[in-house]
Amino acid sequence: MTRTLILGARGMLGRELAAQFPGALGLDLPDLDIRDEGAVRAVFAAERPALVLNAAADTRVDLAESDAAHLAVNDIAVGTLARACKSGGITLGHVSTDYVFPGRGTRPWREDDPVDPVNAYGRGKLGGERRFLESGVKGFVVRTSWLFGAYGPNFVDTILKQAEAGNSELKVVADQEGRATYAPDLARAIRLLFEKGASGFVHFANAGGTTWYTFAREALRLAGFEEVVVRPCTTADFPRPARRPAYSVLDTALYERTVGEKPRPFVEALADYLAVRAAKQAPVASTPAS
Ligand SMILES: NC(=O)c1ccc[n+]([C@@H]2O[C@H](COP(=O)([O-])OP(=O)(O)OC[C@H]3O[C@@H](n4cnc5c(N)ncnc54)[C@H](OP(=O)(O)O)[C@@H]3O)[C@@H](O)[C@H]2O)c1
Protein backbone atom coordinates (compact mmCIF):
# COMPACT_ATOMS: atom_id res chain seq x y z
CA MET A 1 0.00 0.00 0.00
CA THR A 2 1.29 3.46 -0.94
CA ARG A 3 2.09 5.53 2.15
CA THR A 4 -0.30 8.44 1.69
CA LEU A 5 -0.70 11.76 3.46
CA ILE A 6 -3.96 13.70 3.04
CA LEU A 7 -3.83 17.44 3.78
CA GLY A 8 -7.03 19.30 4.56
CA ALA A 9 -8.31 15.92 5.79
CA ARG A 10 -11.29 17.34 7.67
CA GLY A 11 -12.72 19.19 4.68
CA MET A 12 -15.48 18.08 2.29
CA LEU A 13 -13.06 16.39 -0.13
CA GLY A 14 -10.44 15.43 2.47
CA ARG A 15 -12.87 13.16 4.32
CA GLU A 16 -13.84 11.38 1.12
CA LEU A 17 -10.19 10.90 0.19
CA ALA A 18 -9.70 9.10 3.49
CA ALA A 19 -12.33 6.55 2.39
CA GLN A 20 -10.54 6.01 -0.95
CA PHE A 21 -7.07 5.71 0.56
CA PRO A 22 -7.50 3.43 3.59
CA GLY A 23 -4.56 3.62 5.95
CA ALA A 24 -3.63 7.14 4.82
CA LEU A 25 -2.60 9.65 7.45
CA GLY A 26 -4.94 12.65 7.39
CA LEU A 27 -3.86 16.03 8.76
CA ASP A 28 -5.61 19.39 8.97
CA LEU A 29 -5.50 22.56 11.03
CA PRO A 30 -4.44 22.89 13.82
CA ASP A 31 -2.21 19.77 13.65
CA LEU A 32 -0.54 20.80 10.41
CA ASP A 33 -0.72 24.24 8.83
CA ILE A 34 0.43 23.93 5.22
CA ARG A 35 1.60 27.56 5.37
CA ASP A 36 4.34 26.45 7.79
CA GLU A 37 7.17 25.13 5.62
CA GLY A 38 9.18 23.83 8.60
CA ALA A 39 6.19 21.89 9.90
CA VAL A 40 5.45 20.48 6.44
CA ARG A 41 9.03 19.28 5.97
CA ALA A 42 9.09 17.81 9.50
CA VAL A 43 5.92 15.80 8.82
CA PHE A 44 7.30 14.58 5.49
CA ALA A 45 10.55 13.52 7.19
CA ALA A 46 8.72 11.72 9.99
CA GLU A 47 6.04 10.03 7.89
CA ARG A 48 7.97 9.46 4.65
CA PRO A 49 4.85 9.44 2.43
CA ALA A 50 5.10 8.29 -1.20
CA LEU A 51 1.97 10.26 -2.09
CA VAL A 52 0.67 13.59 -0.74
CA LEU A 53 -2.89 14.65 -1.60
CA ASN A 54 -3.57 18.31 -1.02
CA ALA A 55 -7.25 18.97 -0.29
CA ALA A 56 -6.39 21.89 2.01
CA ALA A 57 -7.63 25.24 0.77
CA ASP A 58 -9.17 28.51 1.81
CA THR A 59 -12.49 28.22 -0.04
CA ARG A 60 -14.10 31.50 1.13
CA VAL A 61 -14.62 32.87 -2.36
CA ASP A 62 -16.37 36.12 -1.40
CA LEU A 63 -13.98 36.95 1.44
CA ALA A 64 -11.04 36.55 -0.94
CA GLU A 65 -12.07 39.78 -2.69
CA SER A 66 -11.30 41.90 0.38
CA ASP A 67 -8.84 39.76 2.34
CA ALA A 68 -5.62 38.40 0.83
CA ALA A 69 -5.24 35.67 3.49
CA HIS A 70 -6.37 33.01 0.99
CA LEU A 71 -3.16 33.50 -1.00
CA ALA A 72 -1.01 32.02 1.75
CA VAL A 73 -2.93 28.72 1.53
CA ASN A 74 -4.14 28.53 -2.08
CA ASP A 75 -1.08 30.01 -3.77
CA ILE A 76 2.13 30.22 -1.73
CA ALA A 77 1.70 27.03 0.32
CA VAL A 78 1.20 24.97 -2.84
CA GLY A 79 4.73 25.98 -3.84
CA THR A 80 6.03 24.95 -0.42
CA LEU A 81 4.33 21.56 -0.68
CA ALA A 82 5.42 21.01 -4.25
CA ARG A 83 9.07 21.81 -3.51
CA ALA A 84 9.06 19.59 -0.42
CA CYS A 85 7.52 16.75 -2.46
CA LYS A 86 10.00 17.28 -5.27
CA SER A 87 12.99 17.09 -2.94
CA GLY A 88 11.60 14.01 -1.20
CA GLY A 89 10.72 12.18 -4.43
CA ILE A 90 7.05 12.27 -3.36
CA THR A 91 4.10 12.30 -5.82
CA LEU A 92 1.76 15.27 -5.25
CA GLY A 93 -1.94 15.25 -6.12
CA HIS A 94 -3.30 18.79 -5.89
CA VAL A 95 -6.84 20.13 -6.41
CA SER A 96 -7.77 23.29 -8.29
CA THR A 97 -10.89 24.88 -9.71
CA ASP A 98 -12.90 25.83 -12.78
CA TYR A 99 -12.59 29.41 -11.51
CA VAL A 100 -9.19 29.70 -13.24
CA PHE A 101 -11.09 30.08 -16.55
CA PRO A 102 -12.41 33.38 -17.93
CA GLY A 103 -16.10 32.64 -17.44
CA ARG A 104 -17.26 33.18 -21.01
CA GLY A 105 -16.96 30.31 -23.46
CA THR A 106 -18.65 28.38 -26.23
CA ARG A 107 -17.46 24.85 -25.45
CA PRO A 108 -16.35 23.02 -22.29
CA TRP A 109 -12.95 24.06 -20.93
CA ARG A 110 -10.05 21.78 -21.82
CA GLU A 111 -6.96 21.46 -19.67
CA ASP A 112 -4.81 23.58 -21.99
CA ASP A 113 -7.34 26.36 -22.65
CA PRO A 114 -6.19 29.87 -21.74
CA VAL A 115 -6.85 30.81 -18.12
CA ASP A 116 -8.01 34.23 -16.92
CA PRO A 117 -9.83 34.13 -13.57
CA VAL A 118 -12.73 36.49 -12.95
CA ASN A 119 -12.21 36.74 -9.18
CA ALA A 120 -9.50 36.90 -6.51
CA TYR A 121 -10.06 33.31 -5.34
CA GLY A 122 -9.53 32.06 -8.91
CA ARG A 123 -6.33 34.13 -9.21
CA GLY A 124 -5.04 32.61 -5.97
CA LYS A 125 -5.79 29.06 -7.12
CA LEU A 126 -4.11 29.82 -10.45
CA GLY A 127 -1.05 30.98 -8.51
CA GLY A 128 -1.02 27.58 -6.79
CA GLU A 129 -1.21 25.78 -10.14
CA ARG A 130 1.75 27.79 -11.44
CA ARG A 131 3.83 27.02 -8.38
CA PHE A 132 3.04 23.31 -8.82
CA LEU A 133 4.34 23.50 -12.41
CA GLU A 134 7.41 25.59 -11.57
CA SER A 135 8.52 23.11 -8.90
CA GLY A 136 8.84 20.27 -11.41
CA VAL A 137 7.19 17.92 -8.89
CA LYS A 138 5.77 14.67 -10.21
CA GLY A 139 2.03 14.28 -9.90
CA PHE A 140 -1.19 15.85 -11.08
CA VAL A 141 -3.57 18.76 -10.56
CA VAL A 142 -7.28 17.95 -10.74
CA ARG A 143 -9.52 20.89 -11.59
CA THR A 144 -13.07 20.43 -10.41
CA SER A 145 -16.26 22.48 -10.01
CA TRP A 146 -19.45 22.95 -7.96
CA LEU A 147 -18.51 20.45 -5.25
CA PHE A 148 -21.18 18.98 -3.02
CA GLY A 149 -21.01 16.30 -0.37
CA ALA A 150 -21.84 15.22 3.14
CA TYR A 151 -19.00 16.98 4.93
CA GLY A 152 -19.36 20.65 4.26
CA PRO A 153 -21.67 23.50 3.46
CA ASN A 154 -22.84 23.17 -0.13
CA PHE A 155 -25.47 24.45 -2.53
CA VAL A 156 -27.76 21.38 -2.35
CA ASP A 157 -27.85 21.50 1.43
CA THR A 158 -28.63 25.23 1.36
CA ILE A 159 -31.56 24.68 -1.03
CA LEU A 160 -32.96 21.73 0.92
CA LYS A 161 -32.70 23.57 4.23
CA GLN A 162 -34.86 26.33 2.78
CA ALA A 163 -37.47 23.79 1.64
CA GLU A 164 -37.32 22.02 5.00
CA ALA A 165 -37.88 25.38 6.72
CA GLY A 166 -41.17 25.67 4.82
CA ASN A 167 -40.19 28.08 2.04
CA SER A 168 -42.59 27.31 -0.78
CA GLU A 169 -40.94 29.51 -3.40
CA LEU A 170 -37.22 29.91 -4.11
CA LYS A 171 -35.37 32.15 -6.55
CA VAL A 172 -32.28 30.51 -8.02
CA VAL A 173 -29.69 31.85 -10.47
CA ALA A 174 -30.24 30.48 -13.98
CA ASP A 175 -27.56 32.32 -15.96
CA GLN A 176 -24.50 30.45 -14.69
CA GLU A 177 -23.67 27.13 -16.30
CA GLY A 178 -21.34 24.48 -14.89
CA ARG A 179 -20.88 20.86 -13.88
CA ALA A 180 -21.66 19.67 -10.37
CA THR A 181 -19.25 17.27 -8.68
CA TYR A 182 -20.01 14.85 -5.86
CA ALA A 183 -17.10 14.79 -3.40
CA PRO A 184 -16.94 10.95 -3.13
CA ASP A 185 -16.84 10.69 -6.96
CA LEU A 186 -14.00 13.22 -7.06
CA ALA A 187 -12.09 11.32 -4.35
CA ARG A 188 -12.49 8.11 -6.34
CA ALA A 189 -11.38 9.90 -9.53
CA ILE A 190 -8.24 11.08 -7.71
CA ARG A 191 -7.47 7.49 -6.66
CA LEU A 192 -7.96 6.23 -10.23
CA LEU A 193 -5.76 9.01 -11.62
CA PHE A 194 -3.01 8.12 -9.15
CA GLU A 195 -3.31 4.42 -9.99
CA LYS A 196 -3.00 5.26 -13.71
CA GLY A 197 0.11 7.35 -13.06
CA ALA A 198 -1.56 10.56 -14.30
CA SER A 199 0.60 13.65 -14.59
CA GLY A 200 -0.17 17.31 -15.28
CA PHE A 201 -3.64 18.85 -15.37
CA VAL A 202 -6.86 16.81 -15.54
CA HIS A 203 -10.47 17.96 -15.25
CA PHE A 204 -13.07 16.02 -13.28
CA ALA A 205 -16.78 16.73 -12.71
CA ASN A 206 -19.93 14.65 -12.84
CA ALA A 207 -21.59 14.37 -16.25
CA GLY A 208 -24.27 16.78 -17.43
CA GLY A 209 -24.00 20.53 -17.65
CA THR A 210 -26.45 22.38 -15.45
CA THR A 211 -27.34 25.77 -14.05
CA TRP A 212 -27.86 26.44 -10.34
CA TYR A 213 -31.55 26.68 -11.20
CA THR A 214 -31.80 23.21 -12.78
CA PHE A 215 -29.51 21.78 -10.08
CA ALA A 216 -31.88 23.11 -7.38
CA ARG A 217 -34.92 21.74 -9.19
CA GLU A 218 -33.36 18.27 -9.47
CA ALA A 219 -32.38 18.29 -5.79
CA LEU A 220 -35.88 19.31 -4.70
CA ARG A 221 -37.53 16.78 -6.99
CA LEU A 222 -35.35 13.91 -5.77
CA ALA A 223 -35.86 14.95 -2.15
CA GLY A 224 -39.65 14.92 -2.57
CA PHE A 225 -40.22 18.69 -2.48
CA GLU A 226 -42.10 18.80 -5.80
CA GLU A 227 -44.45 21.43 -4.38
CA VAL A 228 -41.67 23.99 -3.94
CA VAL A 229 -41.75 26.49 -6.81
CA VAL A 230 -38.31 27.40 -8.15
CA ARG A 231 -38.13 30.68 -10.06
CA PRO A 232 -35.17 31.41 -12.31
CA CYS A 233 -33.34 34.66 -11.66
CA THR A 234 -30.13 36.32 -12.83
CA THR A 235 -26.75 36.71 -11.17
CA ALA A 236 -27.48 40.43 -10.98
CA ASP A 237 -30.46 39.66 -8.70
CA PHE A 238 -28.04 38.24 -6.09
CA PRO A 239 -25.06 40.62 -5.94
CA ARG A 240 -22.03 38.99 -4.26
CA PRO A 241 -18.58 40.43 -3.54
CA ALA A 242 -16.87 37.97 -5.94
CA ARG A 243 -17.87 37.71 -9.59
CA ARG A 244 -18.90 34.22 -10.70
CA PRO A 245 -18.12 32.83 -14.15
CA ALA A 246 -21.19 32.65 -16.39
CA TYR A 247 -19.83 29.68 -18.32
CA SER A 248 -17.80 27.20 -16.31
CA VAL A 249 -18.31 23.77 -17.87
CA LEU A 250 -15.23 21.55 -17.61
CA ASP A 251 -14.36 19.11 -20.41
CA THR A 252 -13.53 15.72 -18.87
CA ALA A 253 -12.43 13.88 -22.03
CA LEU A 254 -8.82 13.63 -20.83
CA TYR A 255 -9.95 12.09 -17.54
CA GLU A 256 -12.12 9.60 -19.47
CA ARG A 257 -9.20 8.60 -21.72
CA THR A 258 -6.82 8.32 -18.78
CA VAL A 259 -8.92 6.10 -16.52
CA GLY A 260 -11.10 4.44 -19.18
CA GLU A 261 -14.49 5.44 -17.78
CA LYS A 262 -16.88 8.38 -17.87
CA PRO A 263 -17.97 10.30 -14.78
CA ARG A 264 -21.53 9.32 -13.88
CA PRO A 265 -24.39 11.82 -14.33
CA PHE A 266 -24.70 14.37 -11.54
CA VAL A 267 -28.36 13.37 -10.99
CA GLU A 268 -27.25 9.85 -10.01
CA ALA A 269 -24.66 11.25 -7.64
CA LEU A 270 -27.23 13.67 -6.25
CA ALA A 271 -29.53 10.74 -5.39
CA ASP A 272 -26.67 9.11 -3.45
CA TYR A 273 -25.95 12.34 -1.62
CA LEU A 274 -29.60 12.76 -0.63
CA ALA A 275 -29.64 9.23 0.81
CA VAL A 276 -26.49 9.94 2.84
CA ARG A 277 -27.89 13.28 4.00
CA ALA A 278 -31.21 11.69 5.04
CA ALA A 279 -29.39 8.97 6.97
CA LYS A 280 -27.36 11.62 8.83
CA GLN A 281 -30.57 13.44 9.76
CA ALA A 282 -32.50 10.34 10.85
CA PRO A 283 -32.99 10.15 14.61
CA VAL A 284 -30.86 7.48 16.25
CA ALA A 285 -33.11 4.68 17.55
CA SER A 286 -32.84 4.42 21.31
CA THR A 287 -32.48 1.05 22.95
CA PRO A 288 -35.71 0.17 24.71
CA ALA A 289 -35.31 -0.04 28.46
CA SER A 290 -35.59 -3.61 29.67
N1 LIG B 1 -16.10 23.58 -2.76
C1 LIG B 1 -16.18 23.77 -4.07
O1 LIG B 1 -17.26 24.06 -4.64
C2 LIG B 1 -14.95 23.63 -4.92
C3 LIG B 1 -15.05 23.85 -6.30
C4 LIG B 1 -13.91 23.72 -7.09
C5 LIG B 1 -12.70 23.37 -6.51
N2 LIG B 1 -12.62 23.18 -5.18
C6 LIG B 1 -11.32 22.81 -4.59
O2 LIG B 1 -11.45 21.52 -4.03
C7 LIG B 1 -10.54 21.38 -2.92
C8 LIG B 1 -11.30 20.86 -1.72
O3 LIG B 1 -12.32 21.80 -1.40
P1 LIG B 1 -13.35 21.53 -0.22
O4 LIG B 1 -14.65 22.10 -0.65
O5 LIG B 1 -13.23 20.13 0.25
O6 LIG B 1 -12.76 22.53 0.88
P2 LIG B 1 -13.08 22.60 2.43
O7 LIG B 1 -14.27 21.74 2.77
O8 LIG B 1 -13.10 24.05 2.80
O9 LIG B 1 -11.82 21.89 3.08
C9 LIG B 1 -10.56 22.49 3.09
C10 LIG B 1 -9.85 22.03 4.34
O10 LIG B 1 -8.56 22.63 4.35
C11 LIG B 1 -8.33 23.12 5.67
N3 LIG B 1 -7.35 24.19 5.66
C12 LIG B 1 -7.53 25.51 5.43
N4 LIG B 1 -6.38 26.18 5.58
C13 LIG B 1 -5.44 25.26 5.92
C14 LIG B 1 -4.06 25.35 6.22
N5 LIG B 1 -3.42 26.52 6.23
N6 LIG B 1 -3.40 24.20 6.52
C15 LIG B 1 -4.04 23.01 6.55
N7 LIG B 1 -5.35 22.87 6.28
C16 LIG B 1 -6.04 23.99 5.97
C17 LIG B 1 -9.70 23.62 6.11
O11 LIG B 1 -9.73 23.79 7.51
P3 LIG B 1 -10.72 24.92 8.12
O12 LIG B 1 -12.10 24.47 7.75
O13 LIG B 1 -10.42 24.86 9.57
O14 LIG B 1 -10.33 26.21 7.47
C18 LIG B 1 -10.57 22.47 5.62
O15 LIG B 1 -10.64 21.41 6.55
C19 LIG B 1 -9.92 22.77 -2.75
O16 LIG B 1 -8.66 22.79 -3.39
C20 LIG B 1 -10.87 23.70 -3.46
O17 LIG B 1 -10.21 24.85 -3.93
C21 LIG B 1 -13.72 23.28 -4.36
The ligand as a Gaussian input file, in Angstrom:
#p B3LYP/6-31G(d) Opt

LIG

0 1
 N      -16.103000      23.576000      -2.755000
 C      -16.181000      23.772000      -4.074000
 O      -17.259000      24.057000      -4.636000
 C      -14.947000      23.629000      -4.920000
 C      -15.046000      23.855000      -6.299000
 C      -13.907000      23.723000      -7.092000
 C      -12.697000      23.370000      -6.513000
 N      -12.620000      23.176000      -5.180000
 C      -11.324000      22.808000      -4.591000
 O      -11.447000      21.517000      -4.029000
 C      -10.541000      21.385000      -2.924000
 C      -11.296000      20.862000      -1.721000
 O      -12.318000      21.799000      -1.403000
 P      -13.354000      21.532000      -0.216000
 O      -14.654000      22.100000      -0.653000
 O      -13.234000      20.133000       0.254000
 O      -12.762000      22.534000       0.879000
 P      -13.085000      22.600000       2.434000
 O      -14.272000      21.738000       2.774000
 O      -13.098000      24.049000       2.799000
 O      -11.823000      21.892000       3.076000
 C      -10.560000      22.490000       3.087000
 C       -9.853000      22.027000       4.340000
 O       -8.561000      22.629000       4.351000
 C       -8.332000      23.123000       5.667000
 N       -7.346000      24.189000       5.665000
 C       -7.531000      25.507000       5.430000
 N       -6.384000      26.178000       5.578000
 C       -5.435000      25.265000       5.916000
 C       -4.060000      25.345000       6.224000
 N       -3.418000      26.518000       6.225000
 N       -3.398000      24.203000       6.519000
 C       -4.042000      23.009000       6.553000
 N       -5.349000      22.869000       6.279000
 C       -6.040000      23.989000       5.968000
 C       -9.704000      23.623000       6.113000
 O       -9.729000      23.787000       7.511000
 P      -10.717000      24.920000       8.119000
 O      -12.104000      24.473000       7.747000
 O      -10.423000      24.858000       9.573000
 O      -10.334000      26.212000       7.471000
 C      -10.575000      22.466000       5.620000
 O      -10.642000      21.408000       6.548000
 C       -9.922000      22.771000      -2.749000
 O       -8.664000      22.792000      -3.386000
 C      -10.874000      23.703000      -3.457000
 O      -10.215000      24.848000      -3.930000
 C      -13.716000      23.281000      -4.363000

